Amino acid sequence: MRSIINLILLCSLSLNIYLDWQRPNSFLQKVFSDDVETLLVTNTVASYTTETIEQPPTQSLLAQAQSNPAEQSFADGDLMEALAQWRTSTSHTQSISTIHNWINKLKNTLNSATSTALAEYLLFVQNYLAIVPNDFLALQFEAEIFVAQGERVEAIYRFIRLFQQYPEHEYLKKVITELISIELSELLEQNNWHELIEKGQLWLSEQPENLVLIAHIAKAYLALDNNLEAELLLTQLSKQQQQHQLIAPLLAELNSKHQQVETIPLVRHGEHYILQAKIAGQQIDLMIDTGASTTALTSAQFDLLGYGVSFLTSRRVSTANGVVEIPFYQSAGIQIGSKQQTPFEFGVMTSSTQGPGLLGMNFLRHFKFEIDQQNAQLILKPRQ
């Protein structure tokens, strides 16, 4: 009985569904159509999203780069405009890494860049350093631009200053040494001794252990027969440094000069002879006096002396006017011709302002000497 009732209900429901489907504005047709449309839209969005994700990002990034005015200006070669836009940008270009990327790209073109381009590079990096003054990469690039421009002296100065600021970058010492060696070698080839010494002494104050630098300066002194300065420079080195392949030949040359016979031109002054000596960087006229035990300068000559003079003591000495007390000083050395004595003591005749000083035996006794009166020469021979 229950089965018959269920069958009757099922038939009734089916009939009602059929009759509703046939009506205009059927409720069942509307519901069914909305479900299908929703399903189709959902599948379409999912398909589009999948395709979008799978597309490579190259075109998107390229468009982003083209829309970045700072990068576009740099790509166009307008460095100053790129820097100006970098400063005002609020995007990711407001980062140091962007500038570093630009600098690395410019570095790759240094060897082929024109002088105009190099000038633009320098202006660009110096304007950036005005904003970020301690940027190591930018400071190094600035020095490298000076090298590329042929401004080697300025480049050396920049690299020295950079190494002082960042001593952890040990390789900078090698860069500085190589640049100094090139610069001094050119001056050496030109026999430009005075400029070599001037520049070399400046750099030596910054790199006192640079043997290449010391060797070049010593060569210049020897070429100028300024053996005293060469000896002072070389003898301050350690024994190990003196055996270095650059230093040992210079010491041998210096020793050879010591062994040579030296003839010093003299000027007659009545029955006496006057020669020129160098003391404390000054040329001083001295009259040979074999009866004087020590060398003495006039007060006027003493006032001319430059560096390296220190007071020792006051002593009583015998003069033509009797026994007097005079001050004694010590200088780094005295040089006559190529011969020198280091260190060297001398007195100052405070009561004497005119005429030459006196060359005494504290210099002459170190040599076998004779005065060639006929040719007006002082002959100095090394003592064996």
C-alpha positions in Angstrom: 0.0 0.0 0.0 2.9 2.4 0.9 4.6 1.7 -2.4 1.5 2.6 -4.3 1.2 6.0 -2.5 4.9 6.8 -3.2 4.5 6.1 -6.9 1.5 8.4 -7.0 3.4 11.2 -5.4 6.4 10.8 -7.7 4.2 11.0 -10.8 2.5 14.1 -9.4 5.8 15.8 -8.8 7.1 15.0 -12.3 3.9 16.4 -13.8 4.2 19.6 -11.9 7.8 20.1 -13.0 6.9 19.5 -16.6 4.0 21.9 -16.5 6.2 24.7 -14.9 9.0 24.2 -17.5 6.5 24.8 -20.2 5.3 28.1 -18.7 6.7 31.5 -19.8 9.1 32.9 -17.2 9.6 29.5 -15.8 11.2 29.5 -12.3 13.1 26.3 -13.0 14.5 27.6 -16.3 15.8 30.8 -14.6 17.5 29.0 -11.8 19.2 26.5 -14.2 20.4 29.3 -16.5 22.0 31.3 -13.6 23.9 28.3 -12.4 25.3 27.6 -15.8 26.4 31.2 -16.3 28.1 31.3 -12.9 30.0 28.2 -13.7 31.1 29.5 -17.1 32.3 32.8 -15.6 34.1 31.1 -12.8 36.0 28.8 -15.3 36.8 31.8 -17.6 38.4 33.8 -14.7 40.4 30.9 -13.5 41.6 30.2 -17.0 42.6 33.9 -17.5 44.4 34.0 -14.1 46.4 30.9 -14.9 47.4 32.3 -18.3 48.5 35.6 -16.7 50.6 33.9 -14.1 52.3 31.7 -16.6 53.3 34.6 -18.8 57.0 35.7 -18.4 57.4 39.0 -16.6 59.9 40.5 -19.1 57.4 42.8 -20.8 56.1 44.0 -17.5 59.6 44.8 -16.2 60.6 46.5 -19.4 57.6 48.7 -19.2 58.4 49.5 -15.6 62.0 50.5 -16.5 60.7 52.7 -19.4 58.4 54.4 -17.1 61.3 55.2 -14.6 62.5 58.7 -15.6 65.9 58.4 -13.8 66.8 55.1 -15.4 65.6 56.4 -18.8 67.8 59.6 -18.4 70.8 57.4 -17.5 70.2 55.2 -20.5 70.0 58.3 -22.7 73.4 59.4 -21.3 72.1 62.4 -19.4 73.9 61.7 -16.2 73.1 65.0 -14.4 69.4 64.7 -15.2 69.4 61.1 -14.0 71.0 62.2 -10.7 68.5 65.0 -10.3 65.6 62.6 -10.8 67.2 60.1 -8.5 67.3 62.7 -5.7 63.6 63.6 -6.1 62.2 60.2 -6.8 60.1 58.4 -4.1 60.3 55.1 -5.9 62.9 52.3 -5.5 65.5 54.4 -7.3 66.0 56.4 -4.1 68.7 53.8 -3.1 72.5 53.8 -3.1 72.4 50.6 -5.1 71.0 52.4 -8.1 73.9 54.8 -8.1 76.4 51.9 -7.6 74.8 50.2 -10.6 75.3 53.3 -12.7 78.9 53.7 -11.5 79.8 50.1 -12.4 78.4 50.6 -15.9 80.4 53.8 -16.3 83.5 52.1 -15.0 83.4 49.6 -17.9 83.6 52.4 -20.4 86.5 54.4 -18.8 89.2 53.1 -21.2 87.2 54.0 -24.3 85.5 57.2 -23.0 86.3 60.5 -24.7 87.7 63.5 -22.8 84.2 65.1 -22.9 82.6 61.9 -21.5 85.2 61.7 -18.7 84.5 65.2 -17.7 80.8 64.4 -17.5 81.6 61.3 -15.4 83.6 63.4 -13.0 80.9 66.0 -12.7 78.3 63.3 -12.1 80.3 61.5 -9.3 81.4 64.7 -7.6 77.8 66.0 -7.4 76.8 62.6 -6.0 79.6 62.8 -3.4 78.3 66.2 -2.4 75.2 64.2 -1.3 76.9 61.1 0.0 80.5 62.2 0.8 81.9 58.9 2.2 80.7 56.5 -0.5 83.8 54.2 -1.0 82.8 53.1 -4.5 82.1 56.7 -5.7 85.4 58.0 -4.2 87.3 55.2 -5.9 85.6 55.9 -9.2 86.5 59.6 -8.9 90.2 58.6 -8.5 90.0 56.2 -11.5 88.5 59.0 -13.6 91.6 61.2 -12.9 93.8 58.2 -14.0 91.9 57.9 -17.2 92.2 61.7 -17.8 96.0 61.5 -17.4 95.9 63.4 -14.1 98.1 60.9 -12.3 99.3 63.2 -9.6 95.7 64.1 -8.6 94.8 60.4 -8.8 97.6 59.5 -6.4 96.4 62.2 -4.0 92.9 60.9 -4.1 93.9 57.2 -3.7 96.2 58.1 -0.7 93.3 60.0 1.0 90.9 57.1 0.2 93.3 54.6 1.8 93.7 56.8 4.9 89.9 56.8 5.2 89.5 53.0 4.4 92.7 51.3 5.5 91.0 47.9 5.4 91.2 48.0 1.6 94.9 46.8 1.4 94.9 46.5 -2.4 94.9 50.4 -2.5 98.5 50.4 -1.4 99.5 48.5 -4.5 97.5 50.8 -6.7 99.2 53.9 -5.1 102.7 52.3 -5.4 102.1 51.5 -9.1 100.9 55.0 -9.9 103.8 56.6 -8.0 106.3 54.4 -9.8 104.9 55.3 -13.2 104.9 59.1 -12.4 108.5 59.1 -11.0 109.8 56.9 -13.8 108.7 59.4 -16.3 110.3 62.2 -14.4 113.5 60.1 -14.1 113.5 59.6 -17.9 113.2 63.4 -18.3 116.0 64.1 -15.9 113.5 66.3 -14.0 115.3 65.8 -10.7 113.9 68.8 -8.8 110.3 68.0 -9.6 110.9 64.3 -8.8 112.3 65.2 -5.4 109.5 67.7 -4.7 106.7 65.3 -5.5 108.5 62.3 -4.0 109.0 64.0 -0.6 105.3 64.9 -0.5 104.3 61.3 -1.1 107.0 60.0 1.2 105.4 61.7 4.2 102.3 59.6 3.5 104.1 56.4 2.7 107.4 56.4 4.6 108.0 52.6 4.0 107.6 52.8 0.2 111.0 51.6 -1.1 110.2 52.4 -4.7 109.6 56.0 -3.7 112.7 56.1 -1.6 114.8 54.7 -4.4 113.6 57.2 -7.0 114.3 60.2 -4.6 117.7 58.9 -3.8 118.5 58.6 -7.5 117.5 62.2 -8.0 119.8 63.3 -5.2 122.7 61.4 -6.5 122.1 62.8 -10.0 122.3 66.3 -8.5 125.5 65.4 -6.6 123.5 66.0 -3.4 125.1 63.0 -1.7 124.4 64.2 1.7 120.6 64.0 1.2 120.9 60.7 -0.5 122.9 59.3 2.4 120.5 60.6 5.0 117.6 59.0 3.1 119.2 55.6 2.5 121.0 55.1 5.9 117.8 55.6 7.8 116.6 52.3 6.4 116.9 49.0 8.2 119.6 46.5 7.3 117.1 44.3 5.6 115.7 47.3 3.5 119.3 48.3 2.6 119.7 44.9 1.0 116.6 45.4 -1.2 117.3 45.1 -5.0 116.3 48.8 -5.4 118.3 50.2 -2.5 121.6 48.2 -2.5 122.9 49.5 -5.9 122.3 53.1 -4.7 124.3 52.5 -1.5 127.1 51.1 -3.7 127.0 54.1 -5.9 127.1 56.4 -2.9 130.1 54.5 -1.4 131.8 54.8 -4.8 131.4 58.5 -4.7 133.0 58.6 -1.3 136.0 56.8 -2.7 136.5 59.2 -5.6 139.0 62.0 -5.6 137.2 65.3 -5.4 138.4 68.6 -6.7 136.7 71.7 -5.3 137.0 75.0 -7.1 138.4 77.8 -4.9 138.2 81.6 -5.0 141.2 83.6 -3.9 140.7 86.0 -1.0 144.0 87.7 -0.3 146.3 84.9 0.9 143.3 82.7 1.7 140.8 80.6 -0.3 137.1 80.5 -0.2 134.8 77.6 -1.3 131.1 76.9 -1.2 129.5 74.4 1.2 126.0 73.3 1.8 124.7 73.3 5.4 121.0 72.9 6.3 119.9 73.4 2.8 121.8 76.6 2.2 124.9 77.5 0.2 127.4 79.0 2.5 130.8 80.6 1.7 133.6 79.3 3.9 137.3 80.3 4.1 139.7 77.4 4.5 141.4 77.7 7.9 143.6 74.8 8.7 144.4 76.4 12.0 140.8 76.3 13.2 139.7 73.1 15.0 136.0 73.7 14.2 134.0 75.2 11.5 132.3 78.5 12.3 129.6 80.6 10.6 128.9 84.3 10.9 125.7 85.4 12.6 124.4 86.6 9.2 125.1 83.1 7.6 123.5 81.3 10.5 120.3 83.4 10.1 120.0 82.0 6.5 119.9 78.3 7.6 116.8 76.3 7.1 115.8 73.0 8.6 117.6 70.4 10.7 119.7 72.7 13.1 119.7 72.2 16.8 121.5 74.0 19.6 124.2 72.0 21.5 126.0 74.1 24.0 128.3 77.2 24.4 132.0 76.8 24.4 135.1 79.0 25.0 137.3 79.1 21.9 140.5 81.0 20.9 140.3 83.5 18.1 142.5 86.2 16.7 140.8 88.6 19.1 141.4 86.3 22.2 139.3 83.7 24.0 135.5 84.1 23.5 132.5 82.1 24.3 130.3 81.1 21.3 127.2 78.9 20.8 127.6 75.6 19.0 124.9 73.9 16.9 124.5 70.6 15.0 123.1 70.2 11.6 122.2 67.0 9.7 125.4 67.4 7.8 127.7 69.4 5.6 128.5 68.8 1.9 131.3 70.2 -0.1 131.3 69.0 -3.7 130.1 65.4 -3.4 131.8 64.9 0.0 129.9 65.1 3.2 130.0 64.6 6.9 127.0 63.6 9.0 126.1 64.9 11.5 128.1 68.1 11.7 128.9 70.6 14.5 129.7 74.2 14.0 130.0 77.4 16.0 128.5 80.8 15.4 130.6 83.9 15.6 128.0 86.2 17.0 130.3 89.2 16.8 131.0 88.7 13.1 128.4 89.7 10.6 130.4 90.3 7.5 132.6 88.1 5.3 132.7 84.3 5.0 132.7 81.8 7.8 135.6 79.4 8.5 136.0 75.8 7.3 137.9 74.1 10.1 139.6 70.7 10.6 136.5 69.0 11.9 135.7 68.6 8.2 139.1 68.4 6.6 140.6 65.8 8.9 138.3 63.1 7.4 140.2 63.4 4.1 143.7 63.6 2.6 143.6 67.1 1.3 145.8 69.5 -0.5 145.4 73.0 -2.0 146.5 73.3 -5.6 147.3 77.0 -5.6 148.2 77.1 -9.3 144.7 75.9 -10.4 142.9 77.2 -7.3 141.5 73.8 -6.3 141.0 71.9 -3.1 141.8 68.2 -3.7 140.0 65.8 -1.3 141.1 62.1 -1.3 139.5 59.4 0.8 141.4 58.1 3.8 142.3 54.4 3.5 
